[in-house]
Amino acid sequence: MINIKEEFTKEIRNIKNLNEIEEKIKNISYTLTKEKLLKLKNRETIDQRVIELLKIYLKVIKDENIENINTISSVINGIIKAISEEKETLIYKKISQLSVIEREIEEEKNELKKIVENTYNNIENISDILEQKSNKYLTSAINNTKLKDVVLLGILKETTEEAILTTIENKKNIEEIVKQIVKNIVYNAINEDNFSKTKILYISKTVLNVAISISDENIAEAKEILKGTAYGIKEATIEAINNFNKNIEFLPDEIKSKKEEEIFFEGLNIFDINEEYMDLLKNCAHNSKGVSKNILNDIILDLSGSVSKIIKITQNTKNNILKKIEKLKDSPKTNELKTKISQKFSDLKIEKKFKNIHKEDLEAIAKESKKLGLKAWESAKNALENAVNKKDK
């Protein structure tokens, strides 16, 4: 077994080039520290050994008359490198694995997008063999379905943009039609595939940024556009959470899949969606450099006084989850879930990633979003006209 003091002293005295002394000291303290810590597993023992080694190194440096800030820093750097190297290597290895997984996920998403696009294209191709009336029905049905797949198809932003611009061009009932457009697009996008708070906020931010961009270019209609957008998102969120609450009731009395577990956790995670939506509006207002800033600040004040419905339904969601948990039959999986749910209350913030799907063909996206944007505008206009007609009767 080597004597650390003797070895460190010998190595220090072997340094011939004083310009390299700091780097040499770092390397020596690293090598000796790593060797002494190699077989230690207990954290307390490791900490104690490090302090012992540091005292030895500092004593040698002082005795050799090379004590200064830089040489002491070199000793510390060597020790830190020795105690952190193994964990750092493990972390970088996992980061490397994570990047591979993320890349594979993106590839799978793009493959899924191509499959869906190809299916839509194949369906559209049979329109040539249909009678005129059937063809019209098919086209409308395809567009209705695509409006539910705008996130998957990677055209959420473009479809929203086209629908709002079409509304401005028609100059009628802008606020109400924009609200209906946004409500429909956001609601359908939220309910496409898995429901989650992260997804709601991502979709809301995307749509809100589109509205801000258009409003800053169309100052006369800015207030109507932004108000319609903010309230449309709010109503879509309420409707989506209400729909989620209904689905909770149909959960089985025994947890058998990861999907069912995720529903429970998303139910708790949604609890502070109102606060995060308001934060999203505030951040958008803060970052805005056009007319949208002041308009959004006024809307935030209005919304602050009318958010009780979101707070109420998210409270209902939490209560529904807890009631359902109580009814679950005891099993190892269920008991594990109950423990996780209990821990969840101490931290209602789960960080997740929701990435937009890569866009490859901008021309195709522009064409598709224009068509769907027009469809979204028509649907909103018709809904508004029907409501007015019913009211008049």
Long-range contacts (C-beta under 8 A, 24 or more apart in sequence): 2-32, 2-35, 4-32, 4-36, 4-53, 4-56, 5-56, 5-59, 5-60, 7-32, 8-32, 8-56, 8-57, 8-60, 9-60, 9-63, 9-64, 12-60, 12-61, 12-64, 12-66, 13-64, 21-66, 21-71, 21-74, 22-70, 22-71, 22-73, 22-74, 23-74, 25-61, 25-71, 25-74, 25-75, 25-78, 26-74, 26-75, 26-77, 26-78, 26-81, 27-78, 28-78, 29-53, 29-57, 29-74, 29-75, 29-77, 29-78, 29-79, 29-82, 30-77, 30-78, 30-79, 30-81, 30-82, 31-78, 31-82, 33-78, 33-79, 33-82, 33-83, 34-82, 34-85, 37-82, 37-83, 46-83, 50-79, 50-83, 53-79, 54-79, 106-355, 106-358, 109-355, 109-357, 109-358, 110-357, 110-358, 110-360, 112-152, 113-152, 113-153, 113-154, 113-357, 116-149, 116-152, 116-153, 117-153, 120-146, 140-375, 143-371, 143-372, 143-375, 144-375, 146-368, 146-372, 147-184, 147-185, 147-188, 147-372, 147-375, 147-376, 147-379, 148-188, 148-189, 148-191, 148-192, 149-192, 150-185, 150-188, 150-189, 150-192, 150-372, 151-189, 151-192, 151-203, 151-356, 151-357, 152-192, 152-193, 152-357, 153-357, 153-368, 154-356, 154-357, 154-358, 154-359, 154-365, 155-365, 155-368, 155-369, 155-372, 156-185, 156-189, 156-203, 156-206, 156-207, 156-356, 157-206, 157-207, 157-209, 157-210, 158-365, 158-366, 158-368, 158-369, 158-370, 158-373, 159-185, 159-368, 159-369, 159-372, 159-373, 159-376, 160-185, 160-206, 160-207, 160-210, 160-211, 160-373, 160-376, 161-210, 161-213, 161-214, 161-369, 161-373, 162-369, 162-370, 162-372, 162-373, 162-374, 162-376, 163-372, 163-373, 163-374, 163-376, 163-377, 163-380, 164-210, 164-211, 164-214, 164-225, 164-229, 164-373, 165-214, 165-373, 166-373, 166-374, 166-377, 167-377, 167-380, 168-214, 168-218, 168-221, 168-225, 170-377, 170-381, 172-381, 173-381, 173-384, 174-221, 174-224, 174-225, 174-228, 175-223, 175-224, 175-225, 175-227, 175-228, 176-228, 176-384, 177-228, 177-377, 177-380, 177-381, 177-384, 178-211, 178-224, 178-225, 178-228, 178-229, 178-232, 178-380, 179-227, 179-228, 179-229, 179-231, 179-232, 179-235, 180-232, 180-379, 180-380, 180-383, 180-384, 181-228, 181-232, 181-376, 181-377, 181-379, 181-380, 182-207, 182-211, 182-228, 182-229, 182-232, 182-233, 182-236, 183-232, 183-233, 183-235, 183-236, 183-239, 184-236, 184-376, 184-379, 184-380, 185-236, 185-376, 186-232, 186-233, 186-236, 186-237, 186-240, 187-236, 187-239, 187-240, 190-236, 190-237, 190-240, 191-240, 191-243, 194-262, 194-266, 195-240, 195-244, 195-263, 195-266, 196-266, 196-269, 196-352, 196-354, 197-266, 197-269, 197-270, 197-273, 197-276, 198-352, 198-353, 198-354, 199-354, 200-237, 200-240, 200-270, 200-273, 201-273, 201-276, 201-277, 201-280, 202-354, 202-356, 204-233, 204-237, 204-277, 204-280, 205-280, 205-284, 206-356, 207-233, 208-233, 208-280, 208-281, 208-284, 209-284, 212-284, 212-288, 212-290, 212-292, 212-296, 215-290, 215-291, 215-292, 215-295, 216-288, 216-289, 216-290, 216-291, 216-292, 219-291, 222-291, 222-292, 222-295, 223-295, 226-292, 226-295, 226-296, 226-299, 227-295, 227-299, 230-281, 230-296, 230-299, 230-303, 231-303, 233-277, 234-277, 234-303, 234-307, 234-310, 237-273, 237-277, 237-310, 238-309, 238-310, 238-313, 241-270, 241-273, 241-310, 241-313, 241-314, 241-317, 242-313, 244-270, 244-317, 245-313, 245-316, 245-317, 245-320, 248-317, 248-320, 248-321, 248-324, 249-320, 249-324, 251-324, 253-327, 253-328, 253-329, 254-328, 254-329, 254-331, 254-334, 255-328, 255-331, 255-333, 255-334, 255-337, 256-333, 261-337, 264-321, 264-324, 264-325, 264-337, 264-341, 265-340, 265-341, 265-344, 265-350, 267-317, 267-318, 267-320, 267-321, 268-318, 268-321, 268-341, 268-344, 268-345, 268-348, 269-348, 269-350, 270-314, 270-317, 271-314, 271-315, 271-317, 271-318, 271-348, 272-314, 272-348, 273-310, 273-314, 274-307, 274-310, 274-311, 274-314, 277-310, 278-303, 278-304, 278-307
